[in-house]
């Protein structure tokens, strides 16, 4: 990481272009790993909606809303 020690040694506060280009492949690699983890674990939870009251929530053990309506997957609902 470009910190204050490097800034004092070089006399400037910006990262040179050659160092940015050196760090770019590693940054892209770890960024893609982070995006993959996000899509695997975060997006896999379906959103459920109660047609009775319209409350949306992530999947849970209960298939019923506190209003008494049955929770349905938002991707499988028919919109009219």
N, C-alpha and C positions, 0 to 999 in steps of 0.2 A: 504494500500500500504506500502511496506517496504521502509521506508525513512531513512534519515540521523540520525534522533533521535533514531530509533531502532538500527541502526548500532553502534552508540556511546554507547548506553546502553548495548548492547550485546558484543561489541568488535569485531564484524565481519561484513563483507559486503555482505554476501550471505543469501538467504532465506533458513531456515531449511526445511528439507524434510517434516516434519509433517505439517508445514504451507502450503507448496505447495499442499499436498494432501487434506488439508481442503478447499483450494480455488479452487481446480479443478472442483468439480460439479457446482459451481456457474459460473465459467468461461465457461464451456461447455454449460450451459443453456443460458447465454447471447450471446455466440458465435452462437448458433443455431438460436436464435431470429434474430441476425444480418444477418445471411445467408438467412433466410426466407424473411426478408425485402428486401434484395438485389434481390433475385430471383423474388419476387412479383412485385417490382416497377421498377427495372433497366432493367431486361431481358425481360420485356413484350413489349418493343418497337421493332417492326420489322425493320430490315435493308432493305432499298430499294436501287436498283441498276438501273442505266440507261443503257440499252443495247446499246445505240447509242454511248455514250462516256465512259462508264465504271465507272462513279463516283458513289460512295456509300454514303448513308446518312441515318440517322434515319428517321422514319416516320414523315411526316409533313402534313400540310393542303393541299398543292399543290401536285398533282399527276404527275407533269411534271418537268423535269430537266431544268436548264438554257440553255442547248444545244438544247432543243426542243424535246428531247426524253421522252417517258412515263416511269415513275419509276415503277419497278416491285419488288415484294417481293423476296428476295434472296432465300428463302426456296421453292418458287414455280417455280423458273426459271429452264429451261432445259439446262443442260450443255452438249455440244457436243465436 
